[in-house]
Amino acid sequence: LTQLRTGHAPLQAHLSKIRKVDSPTCPCCRQHPETVFHYLFQCSAHRMHRNQLHRKIGQRNMNPMALLTEKDLLKHLFRYVDETKRF
C-alpha cells in the first residue's frame, strides 16, 4: 500500500527511474509509462480486473484518493493487485 501511495511500486516507471529496467513503458499494454495511475486506472491489459473492481466499489470510489486511502476499499484494491499479478 505504501509503495502504491508513494509511487515507489515495482512498476516500470519507478524501476526505470532507479535504473533497474531500461524503459518505463508498461510491459502489459506497451503503450504508456507504467505509473501507479496507469496501472490502476488506464492500462488496457487490466481492463477486466479494473471493471470487476469498479463494480465492487462504485464509480464514486474509482479515484486514487479514495482507492488508496479508504479503509473499506483496501481489500478490493489488494484483490485487484493480486489478480493482475504485476507485483
Residue pairs with C-beta under 8 A, 6 or more apart in sequence:
1 68
1 74
1 77
2 8
3 9
3 10
4 36
4 40
4 68
4 77
4 81
5 68
7 13
7 14
7 35
7 36
8 14
9 36
9 39
9 87
10 86
10 87
11 26
11 34
11 35
11 36
11 38
11 39
11 86
12 21
12 23
12 24
12 25
12 26
12 27
12 33
12 34
13 24
13 33
13 34
13 35
13 38
15 21
15 24
16 22
16 23
16 24
16 33
17 24
24 33
24 34
25 31
25 32
25 33
25 34
26 32
26 33
26 34
26 38
26 39
26 43
26 45
27 34
28 34
28 43
28 45
28 46
28 86
29 43
29 44
29 45
31 44
32 38
32 42
32 43
34 43
36 64
37 64
39 46
39 84
39 86
40 50
40 64
40 67
40 80
41 50
41 62
41 64
43 50
46 80
46 84
49 80
49 83
49 84
50 80
52 80
52 83
53 62
53 76
53 77
53 79
53 80
54 62
56 76
57 66
57 67
57 73
57 76
60 66
61 67
61 70
61 73
66 73
67 73
67 77
68 77
81 87
